[in-house]
Amino acid sequence: MLVELLNHPRRIWLSILLVCAGLLSFGMYLQHVVGLVPCPMCIVQRYVMVLMGLVALLGVIFPSRNVCLPVGGGLVLLAGGGAYVAARQSWLQWYPPEFATCGRDFYGMIETFPLQRAIPMIFKGSGDCTKVDWTFLGGSIANWSFVAFVGLGLLALATTVRALGRL
């Protein structure tokens, strides 16, 4: 069944788009309903997820084989970057430093880069990257984010390789 599905890259891109939208919606639920404050690393992962959704949308809108490599390659690169940030956050959660830090101060970045003032309210956050506020089956949000990025990246890679093999 998966091999048959991989023969239709447009369906895969649509699936990736829907998964990205679902994960982002769940993140918004955790933030606005449950009350969890996202940390700067969570915000970076949200940006990557939004970009992955937009790239997948390009694959849905333009389903030609010529678009398969840029869409698949873009998704694989973005998923790799998202997985890296999620893995780093997971590492910080498992082995917290003496002084909680997860990169540059988010508010300091806003003051330094005026373009950052245009960030939508849903991407603002100041939580601690080392803190585990929520778990599911023993995994933190960062752990599950890593799994999602790796899974979506492997799916995009398999779809691209399969599509290029048919050219």
Contacts in CASP RR format, 6 or more apart in sequence:
PFRMAT RR
TARGET T0000
AUTHOR 0000-0000-0000
METHOD contacts of the structure
MODEL  1
MLVELLNHPRRIWLSILLVCAGLLSFGMYLQHVVGLVPCPMCIVQRYVMV
LMGLVALLGVIFPSRNVCLPVGGGLVLLAGGGAYVAARQSWLQWYPPEFA
TCGRDFYGMIETFPLQRAIPMIFKGSGDCTKVDWTFLGGSIANWSFVAFV
GLGLLALATTVRALGRL
3 162 0 8 1.000
5 11 0 8 1.000
5 12 0 8 1.000
6 12 0 8 1.000
6 158 0 8 1.000
6 159 0 8 1.000
6 162 0 8 1.000
6 163 0 8 1.000
7 162 0 8 1.000
7 166 0 8 1.000
9 59 0 8 1.000
9 63 0 8 1.000
9 68 0 8 1.000
9 71 0 8 1.000
9 159 0 8 1.000
9 160 0 8 1.000
9 162 0 8 1.000
9 163 0 8 1.000
10 59 0 8 1.000
10 60 0 8 1.000
10 63 0 8 1.000
12 155 0 8 1.000
12 156 0 8 1.000
12 159 0 8 1.000
13 56 0 8 1.000
13 57 0 8 1.000
13 58 0 8 1.000
13 59 0 8 1.000
13 60 0 8 1.000
13 63 0 8 1.000
13 71 0 8 1.000
13 159 0 8 1.000
14 56 0 8 1.000
14 60 0 8 1.000
15 155 0 8 1.000
16 52 0 8 1.000
16 53 0 8 1.000
16 56 0 8 1.000
16 75 0 8 1.000
16 152 0 8 1.000
16 155 0 8 1.000
16 156 0 8 1.000
17 53 0 8 1.000
17 56 0 8 1.000
17 57 0 8 1.000
17 60 0 8 1.000
19 148 0 8 1.000
19 152 0 8 1.000
20 49 0 8 1.000
20 50 0 8 1.000
20 52 0 8 1.000
20 53 0 8 1.000
20 56 0 8 1.000
20 152 0 8 1.000
21 53 0 8 1.000
23 49 0 8 1.000
23 145 0 8 1.000
23 148 0 8 1.000
24 46 0 8 1.000
24 49 0 8 1.000
24 50 0 8 1.000
27 38 0 8 1.000
27 46 0 8 1.000
28 122 0 8 1.000
30 36 0 8 1.000
30 134 0 8 1.000
30 141 0 8 1.000
31 37 0 8 1.000
31 38 0 8 1.000
31 122 0 8 1.000
34 134 0 8 1.000
36 133 0 8 1.000
36 134 0 8 1.000
37 125 0 8 1.000
37 126 0 8 1.000
37 127 0 8 1.000
38 46 0 8 1.000
38 125 0 8 1.000
38 127 0 8 1.000
39 89 0 8 1.000
39 102 0 8 1.000
39 125 0 8 1.000
39 126 0 8 1.000
39 127 0 8 1.000
39 128 0 8 1.000
39 129 0 8 1.000
39 131 0 8 1.000
40 102 0 8 1.000
40 103 0 8 1.000
40 104 0 8 1.000
40 106 0 8 1.000
40 125 0 8 1.000
40 126 0 8 1.000
40 127 0 8 1.000
40 129 0 8 1.000
41 85 0 8 1.000
41 86 0 8 1.000
41 88 0 8 1.000
41 89 0 8 1.000
41 92 0 8 1.000
41 102 0 8 1.000
41 129 0 8 1.000
41 142 0 8 1.000
42 89 0 8 1.000
42 125 0 8 1.000
42 127 0 8 1.000
42 129 0 8 1.000
42 141 0 8 1.000
42 142 0 8 1.000
43 106 0 8 1.000
43 123 0 8 1.000
43 124 0 8 1.000
43 125 0 8 1.000
44 82 0 8 1.000
44 85 0 8 1.000
45 82 0 8 1.000
45 85 0 8 1.000
45 86 0 8 1.000
45 89 0 8 1.000
45 142 0 8 1.000
45 145 0 8 1.000
45 149 0 8 1.000
46 122 0 8 1.000
46 123 0 8 1.000
47 123 0 8 1.000
48 78 0 8 1.000
48 79 0 8 1.000
48 81 0 8 1.000
48 82 0 8 1.000
48 85 0 8 1.000
48 149 0 8 1.000
51 78 0 8 1.000
52 75 0 8 1.000
52 78 0 8 1.000
52 79 0 8 1.000
52 152 0 8 1.000
55 71 0 8 1.000
55 72 0 8 1.000
55 74 0 8 1.000
55 75 0 8 1.000
55 78 0 8 1.000
56 71 0 8 1.000
56 75 0 8 1.000
58 67 0 8 1.000
58 71 0 8 1.000
59 67 0 8 1.000
59 68 0 8 1.000
59 71 0 8 1.000
65 163 0 8 1.000
65 166 0 8 1.000
65 167 0 8 1.000
68 159 0 8 1.000
68 160 0 8 1.000
68 163 0 8 1.000
68 164 0 8 1.000
69 160 0 8 1.000
69 164 0 8 1.000
71 156 0 8 1.000
71 160 0 8 1.000
72 156 0 8 1.000
72 157 0 8 1.000
72 159 0 8 1.000
72 160 0 8 1.000
73 156 0 8 1.000
73 157 0 8 1.000
73 160 0 8 1.000
74 156 0 8 1.000
75 152 0 8 1.000
75 153 0 8 1.000
75 156 0 8 1.000
76 153 0 8 1.000
76 156 0 8 1.000
76 157 0 8 1.000
76 160 0 8 1.000
79 149 0 8 1.000
79 150 0 8 1.000
79 151 0 8 1.000
79 152 0 8 1.000
79 153 0 8 1.000
79 156 0 8 1.000
80 149 0 8 1.000
80 150 0 8 1.000
80 153 0 8 1.000
81 149 0 8 1.000
82 145 0 8 1.000
82 149 0 8 1.000
83 146 0 8 1.000
83 149 0 8 1.000
83 150 0 8 1.000
83 153 0 8 1.000
86 142 0 8 1.000
86 143 0 8 1.000
86 145 0 8 1.000
86 146 0 8 1.000
86 149 0 8 1.000
87 146 0 8 1.000
89 102 0 8 1.000
89 129 0 8 1.000
89 142 0 8 1.000
89 145 0 8 1.000
90 140 0 8 1.000
90 142 0 8 1.000
90 143 0 8 1.000
90 146 0 8 1.000
92 102 0 8 1.000
92 129 0 8 1.000
92 130 0 8 1.000
93 129 0 8 1.000
93 130 0 8 1.000
93 131 0 8 1.000
93 132 0 8 1.000
93 140 0 8 1.000
93 142 0 8 1.000
96 130 0 8 1.000
97 130 0 8 1.000
100 128 0 8 1.000
100 129 0 8 1.000
100 130 0 8 1.000
100 131 0 8 1.000
101 129 0 8 1.000
102 128 0 8 1.000
102 129 0 8 1.000
102 130 0 8 1.000
103 129 0 8 1.000
106 125 0 8 1.000
106 126 0 8 1.000
107 126 0 8 1.000
109 116 0 8 1.000
110 116 0 8 1.000
110 117 0 8 1.000
110 119 0 8 1.000
132 140 0 8 1.000
133 141 0 8 1.000
134 140 0 8 1.000
134 141 0 8 1.000
136 144 0 8 1.000
END
